[in-house]
Amino acid sequence: MPTTNFDFDHWSQLALRDPAAFFAAREEAINAFIAAAPSSHREELRELQRLIDGTRAEAGAPMKAVRQMMGMVADRLELMQGQLQLLREESETLVGHIDRIQQR
């Protein structure tokens, strides 16, 4: 995926000056990002964006939306931590098997 320089001041000023243009440009940037992703990831990214948009809409207030999305991030990190722990345990088991085979 291509990396871009994000100009916070530009986006902030656009949001203040012309909210409709901001949301149109935001949608365009998101769609371009998803389109640049490998095709195998695009639907998952679209679903994630729908989840984010839904969370923002339901929250009613920006800070509430941020708190809810940070909770979603924390949940995903916990899942990743659990998967990483399982991977470590399986790797240690595999190393043990390899060591036993090599000692024969």
N, C-alpha and C positions, 0 to 999 in steps of 0.2 A: 504494500500500500504506500502511496506517496505521502511524504510528510510535508506539511505546510507550516508556514510561520503564522501563528495566530496573533492577530493584532487586537488585543483586548480593548484598547482605547477606541479603535474604529467601531467595533461591535457595540460597545457601550454607548457611544455617541449616536450610532444608528438607532439603537433601541430607544434612546431619549427623544431623538429628532423625529423618527418615523417608525413607530412600532409595527405597522403593517409591513413596511419594507424589511424591517429586521426579521420578522417571522418568515417572510418569503425567502430572504437570503439564508436564514437558518435552515429552512427546509431544503433548499437547493444544496447547501454545504453538506448536510446529512446524507442526502441522496447521492451526492458525488462520492462521499466517503464510502458508502455501502457499495456503490457501483464499482469502486476501485478494489474492493475486497475480493479474495478468491471466491468463485461462484459457489463453492461448497459451504461458505460461511454467510452468504448474503441473506438467506431466509432467517437464520438465527439472529443476525444483526437487525433485520426489520422487526422481528418479534421483540427484541430488546428495546428498540426505539418505541414501539407501540406501548410496551410496559412503562417506559419512562414518561411518555406523553400522557398516558392514563393516570399515572401516579401524580403528575403535575396538575392535571385537570381536577382530580378528586380531592387533592390536598386543599385547594382553595387559597392558600397563602404560600409565597415562595419559600419561606423558612421551614414551614411544615413539610413541603415537598422535599426540600434538601434533607431534612431529618429522616424522612421515610426512605429516600434513595440511599442515604448513608447506611440505614439499617439493612437494605437489600445488599449493599456492598459487603457489609460485615457478615451477613448470612453466607454469601458466596465465598468469602475468605475462610470462614469456618469449614465449609464443605471442602474447599481446596486443601486446608490443613489436614483434615481427616483423610483425604485421598493420598496426600503426601506421606502421612504416617503409615498407611497401608502399603504404599510403594516401598518405603524403607524396610518394613517388616518382611515383605516378600523378597526384597533384594538381599537382606541378611540371610533368609532361608536359602535362597539360590546360591549365595556365596558359600554357605555351609555345605550344600550338596556338592558343589564344585571342589571344595577342599577335600571332602571325603573321597571323591572319585580320583583326585590327583594323588592321594596318599596310597592308593591301591597298588 
